[in-house]
Amino acid sequence: MRTGTRILITALFVAGVPQVWAAASGPSSGGSSMPDMSPSRAQTPEDKAKSVYNSGVRTVNKADKYDAAAEKATDARKKDKASAEAQEQYKSALGKFEQAVQYAPAMYEAWNYVGYTHRKLGDYDQALTAYDHALALKPSYPEAIEYRGEAYLRMKRFDDAKQAYLDLFAGNRALADKLLGAMKTWLATQVGAGADAASVEELTKWVQERSQIAGQTAALTREGTSAGASWR
């Protein structure tokens, strides 16, 4: 009986070992490192702001793709579908950027994107407020100047849009060119602008003049930075 009992106990112990190891080691990852058993560091408000900001940037990129598809679409049904999807993505991104500035009120990049998404949703006054906030935190922030210039353009505040371009032209030619391109695109949609025809015509001449100057001085300038990088 003693021999049989020892055999039974040994068998039960050996059978139980793989189960205990499997539970302790977790899913195989192909590596030899031990699982991190130390408690994870609690996220700070800045950590949360960075995370939700990066998520917002990814959502904005999706929205921009839908927006571009809507502009290119010739089929009315496809255009409407892409435009509706873009609007939904912009709304989602706006919520994320608003969360970011709640966690980190001094994150000027997030304020800039609050303005961008508001502008894409047609809320120009709200967009200007956000851009102004970003620029109060970081004066001369070029991305905010360019985005705000586009908002001025759509609000037909042409003098402000021109000044935005001139400010960028002096320090960030890449974004100055972007704003000038936005002006050209917008002007192409303003045929028969009614009561604003004279103002539109004056802006058209100004854009033509600035395009010529930009072409003549392009070789003397260096490229500026682009917007939309994720927070690191």
N, C-alpha and C positions, 0 to 999 in steps of 0.2 A: 504493500500500500504506500509506503514512504517513497519508493522509487517511482511509482505511478503518479504520486502527487507532485514530486519535483519536476517530472517531465511535463505535466499539465501546466504548472506555474511558468516554467521556462517557455513553453509554447505561447502562452498568453502574453508574456512580456515581449517576446520577439515580434509577435503579430501586432502589438500596439505601437512599436517604435516608429514605423513609417507614418502612421497617422499623426503622431505627435510632431514629427519633423515637418510633415506637409503643412500642418496648421501653423507652425512657427515660421517656416520659410516663405510662405505665400507663393503667388504665381511665379513661375520661372521666367526670368528676363534674359537669360543667356549670359549673365555676368556673375561674378563671384563676390560682389560687395554685399555686405549685410544690410538688412533694412534699417532705415533711420528710425530709431526708437525715441529720439529726443523730441520733446514737444515743439510744435511749429511756432514760429514767432508770430505774435498777434499783428495783424495789419494796421498800420497807421492810417490816418486820414489821407496822407499824401500817397501812400501805396494804393489805396482805393481809388483816389483821383486818377492816378496814372493808368490803372487797369481799365477803368470805365472810359477814360479818354481814348485809349488805344482801341477799345471796342467801338467807340463812336467813329473814329477815323476809318475803320474797316467798313462800317455801315455807310458812311458818306461815300466811300469809293464805289460801293455797290449802287448807291443812289445816282452818282454821277454817270455810271455806265448806262443805267436805265434812261437817264435824262438825255444822254447823247443819242441813244437808240431812238428815243421819241422824236428828236430833232431830225434824224436822218430818215425816219420811216415815211413812206409815201402812202401806205395804206392807212386809212383813217382809224380802222379798228385796232391795228397794231400800234399806231401812234398813241391812241387813248390808253391802251393797256400799259404800255411802257411808261407813259406819263403818270398814270395812277400808281404804278409800282414805285416810281421814283419818289413821289410825294410821300408814300408810306414809309419808305426808307429814310427820307429826310426827317420825318416826324420822329422816327425811332432814334435816329442819331441825335436830334435836338435834345431828347430826353436824357440821353447819356451824357452829353456835354453839360447840361444843366446840373446833373448829378455831380459831375467833376468839379464844377465851380462851387458847389455846396461843400464838398470835401476840402477843396483847396481854392479859396477865393482869390488868391494871388496868381493862379495859373492863367496867364494871359493868352496862351495858345488855345485853351478851352473857351475862353470868352470870345476869341476870334471865330471859333467854329460855331458858337452860339449865334453869332451874327450871320455867319455863312448860311446855316440851315434856316434861320428866320428869313433871310433874303430869298433863298430858293423856294420857300413856302409863300412868298409874296408879302411877308410882314416887314416892310422896309423900315418903319419907325423903330420897331423892336431891334432890327438888325443894326441900325445906326447907334442905338443905345449900347449894344454889346460891343461894337467896334470901338466906340469911344471909351468904354471901360478897359478894353484891351490896351488901347493907346495910352490911357492914364497910367496903367501899370508898366508899360514899356513904350515910352515915347519913340516915335519914328519907326515902329514895328512895321516893316514893309508889307508883309502879307495882309495886315489889317488895313493899311492904306489902300492897297489894291482892291480888296474886297469892298471897302467902303466906297471907293471910286465907282465901282460897278453899281452899288446901291444908289449913289447920287445920280448916275446916268439914268436908271430906270425911274427915278423920281423926277427926272428932267431938271435937276439942279446942275445945269451944265457947267457953270463957273466953278462949282466945287469939284466936279469930276475932272475938269481941266487942271485944277490945282493939284489934285491927287496925282495926275499923270506927271506933272512937272516935278513934284516932290520925288517921285520914283525915278524919273529920268536922271536926276542928279546923283542918285545913289544905288539904284538897282534896276539896270536896264532890262533884265529878263522880265521882271514884273511890270515895268513900264510898257514893254512891248505887248504883254498879255492884256493890260488895260486898254491899250490902243486897239488891239484886235477885237476886244469886246465892244468898243465904241463902233468899229466898222460893222460888226455883225448886227448890232442894234440899229444902226442907221439904215442898213439894208432893209429893215422891216418897217421903216417909217415913211414909205411912199404915200403921199396924200395925207400928211399929218394934220391937216385942217388948220386950226388956229395957231398951231405951233410950227407951221411950215417955215416961217422966217427964222426961228431959233434953230430948227433942225438944219436948215440950209447953212446958217452961220457955223454951226458945229461941224458940218460936213467939210466946209472949206478949211477950218482949223485942223481937223484930223488929216486932211490931205497935206497941209503944210508941215505938220509935225511928222508925218510919215516920211516926207522928203528929207527933213532934217535928220531924222533917225537913221535913214539910209546912208546919208553922207558921213555920219559920225560913228557908225557901227564898228568900224575897224579900230577906233580909238578907245573903245570901252571894253570892260570885262563883264562876263556874265554874272548875274546875281544868283541868289539862292532860290529854291523853289519851295512851295508850301506843301503841307500834307504829311510830313514825316511823323512816324509814331514816336511817342514819348519814350525816352530811354532812361 
